[in-house]
C-alpha cells in the first residue's frame, strides 16, 4: 500500500510553499532564463505542475517567456527591473539583527525557518568580516554568541512543520486556510475555515489571528491545536483596513479573550518599585508614586485570569486595590495555597524501624 500523503500537498522534499520559493531562487540565479523542463527537473516535478508554479510566481513578478536566438526553446526569466536589490548593512546593524535570531527557533524544520537561516548566514558573513583599526577581530570576537535574545521556555513545534508552512503561506498571500481545530473544552476536533490575518509570536508561543468564517468573528487560534491544514490555491481575501493585531493581545497578560474591560489598580512596596518602573506590562499602564517610596500601577484589562497569576508572583510586595473581583480571586488563591501547606504540616510522619 503506498504511503499516505498530506491532502493537497505535493510529494517530495519540499512543501508547495518552499517549491515556489525554489522557483524564484532558480530564476533569480539565472538571469538569462531557464526552460520549463530545466525548472521541472530541478524541482523533481512534472512540466504540468511547473506551469502551475510559474502562474503562481507570476503573481509577484512579470515573468517573461522568450525564445532563445536561433529558434531554440522558450525560456522563462525575471525581468531585470524585478530582480531583488542588494541591502547594504553595517556590522553593528548585522549584529543587532543576529541578536534576535533565537526568536525563530520554534519554527525549525519549516520552509520559513530555512529562509531565515539563509538570511542569518548572510548576516553572519557581514558581522564576522574583519573590521579596521588596532582592535580589528579582537574587540568583537564571537559577538554574535554574546549579544542575543534567549527565549523563555519556547514551545516545541517540530510536529507542526506542515501546519506552520501552510499557515505562513496563507498569512503572507492572504489565502483562506482550511483545518481541523481542537477548541478548548470540546471533545473532538472541528473542521473550520479561516481568513488568517496575522501570525504572532507571543510569550515564545505561536498564534494566528483571523476571521472564523462560520461564526463571522475575528478570533485567536493556537498553532498547537491545529492539524491537517490546507492553504487555498485559487482563492484570496482582503485584509480589513481597520485590523490591528494589538487589539487581540493584552501585553504581558496574554490573549484578549473578554469583551469586558476592567480598571485594575495594584500597589507595590518600595522594595520593588524601581523594578516596576522599568517594566511596561500593558499598553494602558500608568504609574504614580505612593507615600513611602512605593508605586501604584493602573491599567485597563480584559481577562482578569492572567492578572491573578501575575499579582501572586509578587508575593507580599503587591496588593490589589481594585477591582474587588480581582482582590477576591487573589485572596482565594493565597488561602488555597496556604491550606495545602497546612495539610502537609499536620500529616503524621512515617517512622522507619532499623532492621538488624
C-alpha positions in Angstrom: 0.0 0.0 0.0 1.5 3.4 -0.9 2.4 5.7 1.9 -0.3 8.3 2.8 0.4 11.8 1.8 -0.9 15.1 3.2 -4.0 16.2 1.4 -3.3 19.0 -1.2 0.4 18.8 -0.6 2.9 17.7 -3.4 5.2 14.7 -2.8 8.9 15.2 -2.3 11.3 17.0 0.0 9.7 20.5 -0.1 6.3 21.8 0.6 4.5 23.7 -2.1 5.4 27.0 -0.5 9.1 26.0 -0.4 8.9 24.8 -4.0 7.6 28.2 -5.1 10.5 29.9 -3.3 12.8 27.5 -5.1 11.4 28.5 -8.5 12.0 32.2 -7.6 15.6 31.4 -6.4 16.4 29.5 -9.7 15.1 32.3 -11.8 16.9 34.9 -9.8 20.2 33.0 -10.2 19.8 32.5 -13.9 19.0 36.0 -15.4 19.2 34.6 -18.9 16.3 32.3 -18.1 15.6 28.6 -17.8 13.3 26.3 -19.9 10.2 24.8 -18.4 11.8 21.3 -18.4 15.0 22.6 -16.7 12.9 24.1 -13.9 10.7 21.0 -13.6 13.8 18.7 -13.4 15.4 20.9 -10.7 12.3 20.6 -8.5 11.6 16.9 -9.4 8.0 17.8 -10.6 6.1 17.4 -13.9 6.0 20.1 -16.5 2.3 20.4 -15.9 2.9 21.1 -12.2 5.7 23.5 -13.0 3.3 25.5 -15.3 1.1 26.0 -12.3 4.0 27.1 -10.1 5.0 29.7 -12.8 1.5 31.0 -12.8 1.7 31.4 -9.0 5.2 33.1 -9.2 3.8 35.3 -11.9 1.6 37.0 -9.3 4.7 38.6 -7.8 6.8 39.0 -11.0 6.0 39.8 -14.6 7.6 36.6 -15.9 9.0 36.9 -19.4 8.8 33.9 -21.7 11.2 34.4 -24.5 12.6 32.3 -27.3 16.4 31.7 -27.5 18.1 33.1 -30.6 18.2 30.7 -33.5 14.8 29.2 -32.9 15.7 27.4 -29.7 13.4 26.6 -26.8 11.3 29.1 -24.8 13.0 30.2 -21.6 11.4 31.8 -18.6 13.1 34.6 -16.7 12.5 37.5 -14.3 12.8 41.0 -15.9 15.9 42.9 -14.7 13.7 45.6 -13.1 12.1 43.0 -10.8 15.4 41.4 -9.6 16.0 41.6 -5.9 18.0 44.6 -4.8 21.1 44.4 -2.5 20.6 45.6 1.0 23.7 47.2 2.5 24.3 46.7 6.2 26.9 47.9 8.7 28.4 45.3 11.0 26.6 46.9 14.0 23.3 46.5 12.2 24.0 42.9 11.3 24.8 42.1 15.0 21.6 43.8 16.1 19.5 41.6 13.8 21.5 38.5 14.7 20.7 39.1 18.4 17.1 38.2 17.7 17.7 35.0 15.7 16.8 32.7 18.6 13.2 34.1 18.4 12.6 31.9 15.4 13.8 28.6 16.9 10.2 27.3 17.3 9.9 27.4 13.5 12.8 24.9 13.0 12.0 22.5 10.2 9.7 24.8 8.3 10.3 26.4 4.9 10.1 29.8 6.7 12.9 28.8 9.1 15.0 27.6 6.1 14.7 31.1 4.6 15.5 32.8 7.9 18.5 30.5 8.3 19.8 31.6 4.9 19.4 35.2 5.9 21.2 34.6 9.2 24.2 33.1 7.4 24.4 36.2 5.2 24.2 38.4 8.3 27.0 36.3 9.9 29.2 36.8 6.8 28.8 40.6 7.2 29.2 40.6 11.0 32.3 38.3 11.0 34.1 40.3 8.3 37.3 41.7 9.8 37.0 45.3 10.8 39.5 48.1 10.7 41.8 49.6 13.3 44.1 48.2 16.0 41.3 46.1 17.7 40.0 44.6 14.4 38.9 41.0 15.1 39.5 41.3 18.8 37.0 43.7 20.4 34.0 42.0 18.8 35.3 38.4 18.8 32.3 36.0 18.6 30.0 38.9 19.5 27.1 37.1 17.7 27.3 34.5 20.6 27.4 37.1 23.3 24.7 39.6 22.1 21.5 37.7 21.7 17.9 37.2 22.8 17.2 34.0 24.8 13.6 32.7 24.5 11.8 32.0 27.8 10.8 28.3 27.7 9.8 28.3 24.0 7.3 25.7 22.8 8.4 22.8 20.5 6.7 22.9 17.2 8.7 20.1 15.5 5.5 18.1 15.0 3.7 21.1 13.4 6.0 21.8 10.5 3.4 21.3 7.8 0.8 23.4 9.6 3.3 26.3 10.1 4.2 26.2 6.4 0.6 26.3 5.3 -0.2 29.0 7.9 2.6 31.3 6.9 1.8 30.9 3.2 -1.9 31.7 3.9 -1.0 34.8 6.0 1.6 36.0 3.5 -0.6 35.6 0.4 -3.9 36.4 2.1 -5.4 33.0 1.3 -8.2 31.1 3.2 -7.0 28.2 5.4 -8.9 25.0 6.0 -8.0 23.0 9.1 -9.1 20.8 12.0 -9.1 22.7 15.2 -9.4 21.5 18.8 -11.2 24.2 20.7 -10.8 24.4 24.4 -13.5 22.5 26.3 -14.6 20.4 23.3 -14.3 16.7 23.0 -13.3 16.4 19.3 -11.7 18.5 16.6 -13.8 20.6 14.3 -13.2 21.2 10.6 -13.1 25.0 10.1 -12.2 27.6 7.5 -10.5 30.9 8.5 -9.0 34.0 6.9 -5.7 34.2 8.7 -4.8 37.9 9.2 -1.6 37.6 11.3 1.0 35.2 12.6 2.1 36.2 16.1 4.9 35.1 18.4 3.6 35.8 21.9 5.5 34.7 25.0 7.5 32.3 22.9 4.4 30.5 21.5 2.8 30.9 18.1 -0.7 32.1 17.4 -2.8 33.1 14.4 -5.4 35.9 14.5 -8.0 35.5 11.8 -11.6 35.5 10.8 -13.6 32.4 11.7 -15.8 32.2 8.6 -18.6 30.1 10.2 -19.0 32.4 13.2 -18.2 35.6 11.3 -15.9 36.9 14.0 -12.2 37.5 14.5 -10.6 35.0 16.9 -7.1 34.0 18.1 -6.1 30.4 17.3 -3.2 28.4 18.8 -1.0 26.6 16.4 -0.8 23.7 18.9 -4.5 23.0 18.3 -4.3 22.9 14.5 -3.9 19.8 12.3 -4.4 18.8 8.7 -4.1 22.4 7.4 -4.8 23.1 3.7 -4.0 26.5 2.1 -6.3 27.5 -0.7 -4.5 27.8 -4.1 -7.1 29.8 -6.1 -8.9 32.0 -3.5 -7.8 35.1 -1.8 -9.3 37.5 0.7 -8.9 41.2 1.5 -7.3 42.3 4.8 -9.6 44.7 6.6 -8.1 48.2 6.7 -9.1 48.6 10.4 -7.5 45.4 11.5 -4.8 45.8 14.2 -3.2 42.7 15.8 -2.6 44.6 19.1 -6.4 44.7 19.6 -6.3 41.0 20.4 -3.5 40.8 22.8 -3.0 42.5 26.2 0.7 42.8 26.7 2.1 40.6 29.5 -1.4 39.2 30.1 -1.9 37.1 27.0 -4.8 37.0 24.6 -7.7 39.4 24.9 -10.5 36.8 25.5 -13.1 39.1 27.1 -15.3 41.8 25.7 -15.4 43.4 29.2 -12.9 45.9 30.4 -11.7 46.2 34.0 -9.8 49.0 35.7 -7.0 47.3 37.6 -5.1 49.1 40.3 -2.2 47.4 42.1 0.2 49.0 44.7 3.8 47.8 45.1 6.0 48.5 48.1 9.3 50.4 47.9 11.4 47.2 47.6 10.2 46.5 44.1 9.2 50.0 43.0 12.2 50.6 40.8 11.8 47.2 39.0 8.1 48.0 38.4 9.0 51.4 36.9 11.4 49.8 34.4 8.8 47.3 33.0 5.8 48.0 30.7 3.4 45.1 31.2 0.5 46.7 29.4 0.0 49.5 26.9 -2.5 51.3 29.1 -0.5 51.2 32.3 0.1 54.4 34.3 2.5 54.7 37.3 2.1 57.1 40.2 4.4 57.3 43.3 2.9 56.5 46.7 3.8 57.7 50.1 6.8 55.9 51.4 8.5 55.3 48.1 6.2 52.7 46.6 4.4 52.9 43.3 0.7 52.5 42.2 0.1 50.9 38.7 -3.2 51.4 36.9 -4.3 49.7 33.7 -7.3 48.6 31.7 -7.5 44.8 31.2 -10.0 42.4 29.5 -9.5 39.0 31.0 -8.6 39.1 34.7 -7.4 35.4 34.9 -3.7 36.0 33.9 -3.6 39.1 36.2 -4.3 36.9 39.2 -1.2 34.8 38.5 0.9 38.0 37.8 -0.1 39.5 41.2 0.7 36.3 43.0 4.2 36.3 41.5 5.0 39.4 43.6 4.0 37.8 46.9 3.8 40.2 49.8 5.3 43.0 47.6 2.0 43.8 45.8 -1.6 44.5 46.9 -4.7 44.7 44.7 -6.7 47.9 45.3 -9.4 47.3 42.6 -11.4 45.7 41.2 -12.9 43.8 44.1 -13.4 40.7 41.9 -9.6 40.6 41.3 -8.8 41.1 45.0 -11.2 38.3 46.0 -9.6 35.9 43.5 -6.1 36.6 44.7 -7.1 36.1 48.3 -8.8 32.8 47.4 -5.7 31.6 45.6 -3.5 32.5 48.6 -5.8 30.8 51.1 -5.9 27.6 49.0 -2.1 27.6 48.7 -1.7 28.0 52.4 -4.2 25.2 53.1 -2.0 22.9 51.0 0.9 23.6 53.3 -1.2 23.3 56.4 -2.3 19.8 55.4 1.3 18.8 54.8 2.4 20.2 58.2 -0.2 18.2 60.2 0.3 15.0 58.3 2.0 12.4 60.6 5.4 11.4 59.5 6.1 7.8 58.7 8.5 6.1 61.1 11.0 3.5 59.9 12.5 0.8 62.0 16.0 -0.3 61.8 16.2 -3.9 60.8 19.1 -5.8 62.2 
